[in-house]
Amino acid sequence: MKIIKKNQVEKVKNSHTCMVMEYPLRDTEINGAIAEILGRYPHEGWIMNMICKELVYVLSGKVDLAVLGKKVKLEEGDEAIIMPKEKFYWEGRCKLFIACTPAWCSSQYKEEV
């Protein structure tokens, strides 16, 4: 079993519209994070995970998730799965729990403007 306490969380500011609290499990198969979105992320263009599948649960707020040109509205209690190589962006004000498998790492992450 692995446990990460609240005081072990690593805060990362991806942009002025996205703050992420990463839980450093040090596990290559799965990891999780809390993301706070305040506007559009990324500011322009798209983001994409080349390898990771993302399971996203909306903890609070409302957000539009645009995937491959299709936009859906999500709110508290909703869940979505973003598959590898799907281009996407977020727009809204929300707090998300995100689990990735395999574990998310920056080397497999791409941004396109």
ChimeraX attribute file (.defattr): number of C-alpha atoms within 10 A of each C-alpha:
attribute: neighborCount
match mode: 1-to-1
recipient: residues
	/A:1	2
	/A:2	7
	/A:3	9
	/A:4	11
	/A:5	8
	/A:6	9
	/A:7	7
	/A:8	13
	/A:9	16
	/A:10	12
	/A:11	14
	/A:12	12
	/A:13	12
	/A:14	12
	/A:15	14
	/A:16	13
	/A:17	18
	/A:18	21
	/A:19	17
	/A:20	21
	/A:21	18
	/A:22	18
	/A:23	19
	/A:24	16
	/A:25	16
	/A:26	10
	/A:27	12
	/A:28	12
	/A:29	12
	/A:30	16
	/A:31	20
	/A:32	20
	/A:33	20
	/A:34	21
	/A:35	23
	/A:36	21
	/A:37	24
	/A:38	18
	/A:39	16
	/A:40	20
	/A:41	21
	/A:42	21
	/A:43	15
	/A:44	11
	/A:45	13
	/A:46	19
	/A:47	20
	/A:48	20
	/A:49	23
	/A:50	15
	/A:51	18
	/A:52	22
	/A:53	21
	/A:54	23
	/A:55	17
	/A:56	20
	/A:57	20
	/A:58	21
	/A:59	18
	/A:60	17
	/A:61	16
	/A:62	20
	/A:63	23
	/A:64	18
	/A:65	21
	/A:66	17
	/A:67	18
	/A:68	12
	/A:69	11
	/A:70	9
	/A:71	14
	/A:72	12
	/A:73	12
	/A:74	19
	/A:75	19
	/A:76	15
	/A:77	12
	/A:78	14
	/A:79	15
	/A:80	14
	/A:81	13
	/A:82	18
	/A:83	16
	/A:84	16
	/A:85	17
	/A:86	16
	/A:87	20
	/A:88	22
	/A:89	21
	/A:90	24
	/A:91	20
	/A:92	20
	/A:93	19
	/A:94	22
	/A:95	23
	/A:96	26
	/A:97	19
	/A:98	22
	/A:99	20
	/A:100	22
	/A:101	17
	/A:102	15
	/A:103	18
	/A:104	23
	/A:105	13
	/A:106	7
	/A:107	9
	/A:108	13
	/A:109	15
	/A:110	13
	/A:111	14
	/A:112	11
	/A:113	8
